[in-house]
């Protein structure tokens, strides 16, 4: 087919070659991906985003070059180069129109399919979690071990609707810029203030009116002594009422009862400090305002700080990206049998190896092995001689648990992303339930343990003390701390600052 005279220029020819080569690359990458057993995020990036972008760029260069060439034509040639006369009775014109129409149709269909695939690719878990591997590794690994591992990232981070989709993509552009030019924080801050409301994400699956009633939770931890003494605890968690027919009138989830409104002002950007709480009974209109008497807040500060209505995310702030502390992930590994619990002093040796921070995973692996091996060789030579193979198995398990919960490159561990469920390693519930938050009349937000849970059983394996269902026993600490737990917050001892 004879091309117009103004098509013979380097811009148009370059655009044509770029578009054709990009199309060939797209086809080859697509066919290659069909033969792969596992998807590759970088192949998807080039197949559905990078290569199509170059193809579109080439297609745009073709008419741009022709227009540029036409402007440069002078004299009689230029005067004659106006709009072409399209005569469908002319076989040459008719053939050209048919060919151009077919090519255009094919390109439109290919572009539509490519755009559809690009959209779904950018919505995939692989894209979110593995494309920026080093930066997103902590979030992706934690997500894979969470209860939401089968829920796509976009279900919570984007949700439905064009406005939130656009917000997420614009935010994504800045994230790409941050990764390319290394402008990201280490660790990345939790996006507390720009997440979609819980009513539009969490409650699509978790219907508040149908929360279950009370739940029995059995826990086991190990004391760092010679026998790794097993300490058992059975808690009746009062997440709902004693009888489910009562709905949200009782229990922990009472906080989101639709007849009640709980508002608060956070004293810090991370919401770790809550000095002001407002309770409103929506049926009667009764209002109570609680102020932290040890951390009062004035009106000027009130006006400048965030005033927020409590929802799911104020307690469930780590629903899919939770990092366990060393005592917790070691206890879990021992309960599951990954670490043999009958190796003498294994809990103590593990804690010794994990009490310091490491700069890289490789150095962490090396030091974990060195510290534990040296400890047994020097302090417990008999135990080491009898359990060499099992100690090596334990070391491998400890390294693996470390990899799932600590990420030196991004400076991520449990202390950088505090979990507000409970009150062991963060103030959590005690941010409000402190006995310090009082109304003008002296009414307090109680920190009584029985508000949220009852202790039904606790003690060393073989000597566990129990009470009948419906009763509760006073908490007993696994080690002697002289009743300090009654006056101090648990986090004062259990939270170790990252160094």
C-alpha positions in Angstrom: 0.0 0.0 0.0 1.4 3.4 -1.0 2.0 5.7 1.9 1.4 9.5 1.8 4.5 11.6 1.1 4.5 13.1 4.6 4.8 9.6 6.1 8.4 9.3 5.0 10.1 10.9 8.0 12.3 9.7 10.8 9.7 10.4 13.5 6.9 8.4 11.8 9.3 5.6 10.9 10.6 5.5 14.5 7.0 5.4 15.8 6.1 2.6 13.4 9.1 0.5 14.4 8.5 1.1 18.1 4.8 0.1 17.9 5.5 -3.0 15.8 8.4 -4.2 18.1 6.4 -3.5 21.2 3.4 -5.5 19.9 5.8 -8.4 19.0 7.3 -8.3 22.6 3.8 -8.2 24.1 2.7 -11.3 22.1 6.0 -13.2 23.0 5.8 -12.3 26.7 2.1 -13.3 26.8 2.9 -16.7 25.1 5.8 -17.2 27.4 3.7 -16.5 30.5 1.3 -19.2 29.4 4.1 -21.8 29.6 5.2 -20.8 33.1 3.9 -22.6 36.2 4.2 -19.6 38.4 3.4 -16.0 37.7 6.2 -13.5 37.6 5.3 -10.0 38.8 8.0 -8.4 36.6 6.8 -10.2 33.5 3.3 -9.0 34.2 4.6 -5.5 34.6 6.3 -5.6 31.2 3.5 -7.5 29.4 0.5 -5.4 30.5 2.0 -2.0 31.4 5.5 -1.2 30.1 5.3 -2.7 26.6 1.8 -1.4 25.9 3.0 2.1 27.0 5.8 2.0 24.4 3.4 0.7 21.8 1.0 3.6 22.4 3.9 6.0 22.3 4.9 4.6 18.9 1.4 4.9 17.6 1.3 8.5 18.7 4.6 9.3 17.0 3.3 8.2 13.6 0.7 11.0 13.1 3.0 13.4 15.0 5.7 12.9 12.5 3.3 13.2 9.5 2.0 16.5 10.8 5.5 17.8 11.4 6.6 16.8 7.9 3.5 18.4 6.3 4.3 21.7 8.0 7.8 21.6 6.5 6.6 21.2 2.9 6.8 24.4 0.9 5.5 25.9 -2.3 3.2 24.0 -4.7 3.7 20.7 -2.9 2.5 22.2 0.3 -0.5 23.8 -1.3 -1.5 20.5 -2.7 -1.1 18.7 0.6 -4.5 19.4 2.0 -7.2 16.9 3.1 -7.1 13.9 0.8 -10.1 13.1 -1.4 -11.7 9.8 -0.3 -13.4 8.2 -3.3 -14.7 4.7 -2.4 -15.3 4.0 -6.1 -11.5 4.1 -6.4 -10.1 0.6 -5.8 -6.9 2.0 -4.2 -8.8 4.2 -1.8 -11.3 1.4 -0.9 -8.5 -1.1 -0.3 -6.6 1.5 1.9 -9.7 2.2 4.0 -10.4 -1.5 4.5 -6.8 -2.2 5.6 -6.7 0.8 7.9 -10.1 -0.1 9.4 -9.0 -3.7 10.0 -5.7 -2.6 11.6 -7.5 -0.1 13.7 -10.1 -2.6 14.9 -7.3 -5.1 15.8 -5.4 -2.5 17.7 -8.6 -1.3 19.5 -9.4 -4.9 20.6 -5.8 -5.6 21.6 -5.7 -2.3 23.6 -9.0 -3.1 25.3 -7.9 -6.6 26.3 -4.5 -5.2 27.4 -6.2 -2.5 29.4 -8.5 -5.1 31.0 -5.5 -7.3 31.9 -3.5 -4.4 33.1 -6.3 -3.3 35.4 -6.6 -6.8 36.9 -2.9 -7.2 37.1 -2.5 -3.9 39.1 -5.3 -5.2 41.4 -3.6 -8.6 42.1 -1.9 -9.6 45.3 1.3 -10.4 43.4 1.5 -6.9 42.1 0.9 -5.3 45.5 3.2 -7.6 47.4 6.1 -8.6 45.2 6.8 -5.9 42.6 8.7 -3.7 45.1 10.1 -6.7 46.9 12.4 -5.2 49.5 10.1 -2.4 50.5 6.8 -4.4 50.6 8.3 -7.7 51.8 7.3 -7.2 55.5 3.7 -6.4 54.6 3.4 -9.2 52.1 5.0 -11.9 54.4 2.8 -10.8 57.3 -0.3 -10.8 55.0 0.4 -14.4 53.9 0.4 -15.6 57.5 -2.8 -13.7 58.5 -6.4 -14.7 58.7 -7.1 -12.5 55.6 -4.6 -14.3 53.3 -7.3 -15.2 50.9 -8.6 -11.6 50.7 -7.1 -9.5 48.0 -5.2 -6.4 49.1 -7.5 -4.1 47.1 -10.6 -5.4 49.0 -9.5 -3.4 52.1 -7.0 -0.8 50.7 -9.2 0.3 47.8 -12.7 -1.1 48.0 -15.5 -0.3 45.6 -16.2 3.0 43.7 -14.3 5.1 41.2 -13.3 7.8 43.7 -11.4 5.4 45.9 -9.9 3.7 42.9 -8.5 7.0 41.7 -7.2 7.9 45.1 -5.4 4.5 45.4 -3.8 4.9 41.9 -2.7 8.4 42.6 -1.2 7.2 45.9 0.4 4.3 44.0 2.1 6.8 41.6 3.7 8.5 44.6 4.7 5.1 46.0 6.4 4.2 42.7 8.3 7.6 42.9 9.3 6.9 46.5 10.7 3.5 45.7 12.6 4.6 42.6 14.2 7.6 44.3 14.4 5.9 47.8 12.1 8.5 49.4 10.2 5.9 51.5 10.4 5.8 55.3 11.8 2.9 57.2 9.6 1.5 58.5 6.7 2.7 56.4 4.1 4.5 58.5 0.7 2.8 59.0 -1.9 4.7 56.9 -4.2 5.4 59.8 -5.7 8.6 58.5 -6.5 7.8 54.8 -7.9 4.3 55.0 -11.5 3.7 53.8 -14.0 3.6 56.7 -14.4 0.2 58.3 -18.1 0.3 57.5 -17.2 0.1 53.8 -14.5 -2.6 54.1 -14.5 -4.7 57.3 -18.3 -4.7 57.6 -18.8 -6.1 54.1 -17.8 -9.5 55.6 -18.1 -8.9 59.3 -21.6 -7.9 60.0 -21.8 -6.2 63.4 -25.3 -7.3 64.3 -24.3 -10.9 63.9 -21.0 -11.1 65.9 -20.7 -14.3 67.8 -21.0 -14.4 71.6 -18.3 -15.2 74.1 -15.3 -17.3 72.9 -12.9 -19.6 74.8 -9.3 -19.0 74.1 -6.5 -21.4 75.3 -3.0 -20.0 75.5 0.3 -21.6 76.3 3.6 -19.9 76.9 7.0 -21.1 78.2 9.1 -19.8 81.1 12.8 -19.3 80.2 14.1 -21.9 82.7 15.8 -25.3 82.5 12.7 -27.2 81.7 10.9 -24.5 79.6 8.1 -24.7 82.1 4.7 -24.7 80.3 2.3 -22.1 81.5 -1.4 -22.5 80.5 -4.1 -20.0 80.4 -7.8 -20.4 79.5 -9.7 -17.1 78.9 -13.4 -16.6 78.2 -13.2 -13.7 75.8 -16.3 -11.5 76.2 -16.4 -10.3 72.6 -20.2 -10.4 72.8 -22.9 -11.1 75.4 -23.3 -14.2 77.4 -26.3 -15.1 75.2 -26.0 -14.1 71.5 -29.7 -13.1 71.4 -28.7 -10.0 73.4 -26.8 -8.6 70.4 -24.3 -5.9 71.1 -25.7 -4.9 74.4 -22.8 -6.5 76.2 -19.2 -7.4 75.6 -16.2 -5.9 73.8 -18.1 -5.2 70.6 -20.5 -3.1 72.6 -18.2 -0.2 71.5 -19.8 -0.3 68.0 -23.4 -0.7 69.1 -25.5 1.4 66.8 -27.3 2.8 69.8 -24.0 4.1 71.2 -21.5 6.6 69.9 -17.9 6.6 71.2 -15.7 9.6 70.1 -12.2 10.3 71.1 -9.3 12.7 70.6 -5.9 11.2 70.0 -3.0 13.0 71.6 -0.5 11.6 69.1 -0.6 11.0 65.4 -0.3 7.2 65.9 -3.3 7.2 68.3 -1.3 5.6 71.1 -2.4 8.3 73.5 -6.1 9.1 74.0 -6.6 11.8 76.6 -10.3 12.6 75.8 -13.3 10.3 75.3 -16.9 11.1 74.7 -19.8 8.7 75.2 -23.2 9.4 73.8 -26.3 7.3 74.3 -28.1 7.8 71.0 -31.5 6.6 72.4 -31.6 8.9 75.4 -29.2 11.6 74.3 -27.1 11.2 77.5 -23.5 12.4 77.2 -20.4 11.6 79.3 -17.0 13.1 78.7 -14.0 11.4 80.2 -10.6 13.1 80.6 -7.3 11.5 81.4 -6.4 13.2 84.7 -2.7 12.4 84.3 -2.6 13.7 80.7 -5.2 16.5 80.5 -5.8 18.4 77.3 -6.8 22.0 76.8 -9.4 23.5 74.4 -6.7 24.9 72.1 -5.1 21.4 71.7 -8.6 19.9 71.3 -9.3 22.1 68.3 -6.1 21.1 66.5 -6.2 17.4 67.1 -8.2 14.7 65.3 -11.7 14.0 66.7 -12.7 10.5 65.6 -15.7 8.2 66.0 -14.5 4.8 67.2 -14.8 1.9 64.7 -13.3 -1.6 64.1 -9.8 -0.2 63.2 -9.3 1.5 66.5 -8.8 -2.0 68.1 -8.2 -4.2 65.0 -5.4 -2.0 63.7 -3.3 -4.9 62.5 -5.9 -7.3 60.9 -3.7 -8.5 58.1 -0.1 -7.3 58.8 0.7 -8.4 62.3 4.2 -8.9 63.5 4.8 -11.1 66.6 7.4 -10.3 69.2 10.2 -12.8 69.9 8.6 -14.3 73.0 5.4 -14.8 71.1 6.7 -16.3 67.9 9.1 -18.6 69.9 6.2 -19.7 72.1 4.0 -20.5 69.1 6.9 -22.4 67.4 7.3 -24.5 70.6 3.6 -25.2 70.9 3.4 -26.3 67.3 6.4 -28.5 67.7 8.7 -26.7 65.3 11.0 -26.1 68.3 11.3 -29.1 70.5 10.1 -27.9 73.9 11.9 -30.6 75.9 15.4 -29.3 75.0 16.7 -27.9 78.3 17.0 -24.1 78.3 15.9 -23.7 74.6 13.6 -20.8 75.4 16.3 -19.0 77.3 18.9 -19.6 74.5 16.4 -18.3 71.9 15.7 -15.2 73.9 19.4 -14.6 74.4 19.9 -14.7 70.6 16.9 -12.5 69.8 17.4 -9.8 72.5 19.5 -7.6 70.1 18.6 -6.1 66.7 20.5 -7.1 63.5 21.3 -5.1 60.4 20.6 -7.8 57.9 18.8 -11.2 57.7 22.1 -12.9 56.9 23.8 -11.5 59.9 20.8 -12.4 62.0 20.9 -16.0 60.9 24.6 -16.2 61.6 24.4 -14.6 65.0 21.3 -16.6 66.1 23.2 -19.8 65.3 26.4 -18.5 66.9 24.7 -17.3 70.1 22.7 -20.4 70.7 25.5 -22.8 69.8 28.0 -20.9 72.0 25.5 -20.8 74.9 25.0 -24.6 74.9 28.7 -25.3 74.4 29.8 -23.1 77.3 26.8 -23.2 79.7 25.1 -26.5 79.0 27.7 -28.9 77.4 25.9 -32.1 78.5 22.6 -30.9 77.0 24.4 -29.9 73.8 26.1 -33.3 73.5 22.8 -35.1 73.9 20.7 -32.8 71.6 23.0 -31.6 68.8 20.7 -32.6 66.0 17.6 -31.3 67.8 19.3 -28.0 68.7 20.2 -27.5 65.0 16.5 -28.2 64.1 15.5 -25.6 66.7 17.9 -23.0 65.3 16.6 -23.5 61.8 13.0 -23.0 63.2 14.0 -19.9 65.1 15.6 -18.4 62.0 12.5 -19.1 60.0 10.2 -17.5 62.6 12.5 -14.5 62.7 12.2 -14.1 59.0 8.4 -14.0 59.2 8.3 -11.3 61.9 11.5 -9.2 61.7 12.7 -7.3 58.6 16.0 -5.5 59.2 16.1 -3.7 55.8 12.9 -1.9 56.6 13.5 -1.8 60.4 10.3 -3.6 61.0 9.4 -5.7 64.0 6.5 -5.9 66.5 7.5 -2.8 68.4 7.3 -0.6 65.3 3.7 -1.7 64.5 2.0 -2.0 67.9 -1.2 -4.1 68.0 -4.1 -2.6 69.9 -5.9 -5.9 70.4 -5.3 -6.6 74.1 -2.9 -4.8 76.3 0.3 -6.9 76.6 2.9 -5.2 74.4 1.0 -2.0 73.7 -1.3 0.0 75.9 -4.2 -1.1 73.6 -7.3 -1.3 75.7 -5.6 0.7 78.5 -5.4 3.7 76.2 -9.0 4.4 77.5 -9.6 1.7 80.1 -7.0 3.0 82.5 -8.9 4.1 85.7 -7.4 7.5 84.9 -10.1 8.7 82.5 -12.8 10.3 84.6 -15.9 12.4 84.2 -16.5 15.6 86.2 -18.6 13.6 88.6 -15.7 11.1 89.2 -17.0 8.2 87.0 -14.1 6.3 85.5 -13.5 4.0 82.5 -12.6 0.9 84.4 -9.6 -1.3 83.7 -11.2 -4.3 85.5 -10.0 -7.5 83.8 -13.5 -9.1 84.0 -15.0 -6.4 81.6 -13.4 -8.1 78.6 -12.4 -11.6 79.8 -12.6 -14.1 82.6 -9.8 -16.4 83.7 -11.2 -20.0 83.8 -7.9 -21.9 84.1 -4.2 -21.1 84.6 -1.1 -22.7 85.8 1.8 -25.1 85.1 1.0 -28.2 83.0 -0.2 -30.9 85.3 -1.1 -28.4 88.1 -3.6 -26.1 86.2 -6.2 -24.5 88.5 -9.7 -24.1 87.2 -13.0 -22.6 88.1 -16.5 -23.4 86.9 -17.9 -21.7 83.8 -19.6 -18.5 84.8 -16.9 -17.7 87.5 -13.5 -16.2 87.2 -10.2 -16.3 89.1 -7.7 -13.6 89.8 -4.8 -13.4 87.3 -1.6 -15.1 88.3 1.6 -14.0 86.7 3.9 -16.9 85.5 6.8 -15.4 87.3 6.9 -13.5 90.6 6.5 -9.8 90.1 5.0 -8.9 93.5 1.6 -7.9 92.2 3.0 -5.1 90.0 0.5 -6.1 87.3 -2.3 -4.6 89.5 -0.9 -1.0 89.3 1.3 -0.9 86.1 0.4 -1.5 82.5 1.6 -4.8 81.1 3.4 -3.0 78.2 5.8 -1.3 80.7 7.6 -4.6 80.9 6.6 -6.5 77.8 7.3 -3.8 75.2 11.0 -3.6 74.3 12.0 -0.5 72.3 13.7 -1.1 68.9 17.3 0.1 68.8 
